[in-house]
Amino acid sequence: MFQTETPKLVARIRPGGPSELPNPGSPATATAGRGARKTAAGIMSADILAVDQTSTAGDAVAAIRARGEGATAPYYVYVIDRASRLVGVLSMRDLVLSRPHTAVSRVMRTPVVSVRAQDDREAVARLFRRHRYLALPVVGRAGALLGQVRAEEVMNAMEEEATEDVQQMFGAGAAERLTSPWHFSFRMRIPWLLLNLVLAAAAASVVGFFEGTLGAWTVLAMYMPVVAGMGGNASAQAMAVAIRGIAVGDADRTRLRRVVARELRIGAASGLVIGALAAAVATLVHYDHGPLLGLLVAASVLVNHTLGAAWGAAIPFLMRSLGFDPAQSATIFTTALTDMLGFFTLLGLAAASLRLVP
């Protein structure tokens, strides 16, 4: 009535007739062995149990027993039609509570939540978070059952994704590991370091443009890193939230305009607080320069904080729209932008005040 499932192949059980197994060279079997780790096909397992829709509950239970004591217990039994298309799913509870001669078509659950072989693993992870299943079936373009993705495999894949995001955020290669050869790590890092050098030179050119202002008011050099650093921190916080939103799917439901508007409000509110504190410190420490120095520092922190938070959230969306990983070296761009804006705002306001206040 049934035949023991061959490892790594989908078994089809037909009552009263021989079982059919896919040809090892068939497209379904080949697809199960292919696929990058970025897709459902790359993290799925083809070691599943499927029964024909004309089978009975007794056939399904017998097929589970035939797997042997050492076999991994299946989370679900899938129901397929004659063309191997997925039509239903059975839980262990469904089978235990059903009479042996009950047709599986009467107790199977439909519709079935499934993923396509080419679906991105992040999309698969979102489905697991939404439905809380132990496994999800993987189907081909025509709906044929290819395998299943287990929850633990998705967790491992998302841990790998998070590791790649952190490394790419700071300009390291996604494939780089602590045990990677030094020359491989060098090749992965040097392009982004060269880009960072160009951007740092651009920030330095802003300072050079206000060389006369710095010469007349050297105390400003003490507050340049404060203004730039606080803007960079605000940008990094917004960027981290944006990258996580993209990863978990929140970004698909949120317009970029709304995200930027939210970060502008957060940046302005936090910039007011940090700017006021920085101004108080500057006025107390350098009281001989009067309150003007504190006002310049406060205004610069406010501007850099506000705009830094806005583009910290916008850059991951921009990277994604250009076809890059949203986290790819994002900190390099945000650091350069906040440095240039911070220097320009502080020194520009100082230059203007020197002209107005002799």
Secondary structure as GFF3:
##gff-version 3
##sequence-region A 1 358
A	DSSP	alpha_helix	27	33	.	.	.	ID=ss1
A	DSSP	alpha_helix	40	43	.	.	.	ID=ss2
A	DSSP	beta_strand	50	52	.	.	.	ID=ss3
A	DSSP	alpha_helix	57	66	.	.	.	ID=ss4
A	DSSP	beta_strand	76	80	.	.	.	ID=ss5
A	DSSP	beta_strand	86	91	.	.	.	ID=ss6
A	DSSP	alpha_helix	92	97	.	.	.	ID=ss7
A	DSSP	alpha_helix	104	107	.	.	.	ID=ss8
A	DSSP	beta_strand	115	116	.	.	.	ID=ss9
A	DSSP	alpha_helix	121	131	.	.	.	ID=ss10
A	DSSP	beta_strand	135	139	.	.	.	ID=ss11
A	DSSP	beta_strand	145	150	.	.	.	ID=ss12
A	DSSP	alpha_helix	151	169	.	.	.	ID=ss13
A	DSSP	alpha_helix	182	209	.	.	.	ID=ss14
A	DSSP	alpha_helix	211	216	.	.	.	ID=ss15
A	DSSP	alpha_helix	220	248	.	.	.	ID=ss16
A	DSSP	three_ten_helix	250	253	.	.	.	ID=ss17
A	DSSP	alpha_helix	256	285	.	.	.	ID=ss18
A	DSSP	three_ten_helix	287	289	.	.	.	ID=ss19
A	DSSP	alpha_helix	291	321	.	.	.	ID=ss20
A	DSSP	alpha_helix	330	356	.	.	.	ID=ss21
###
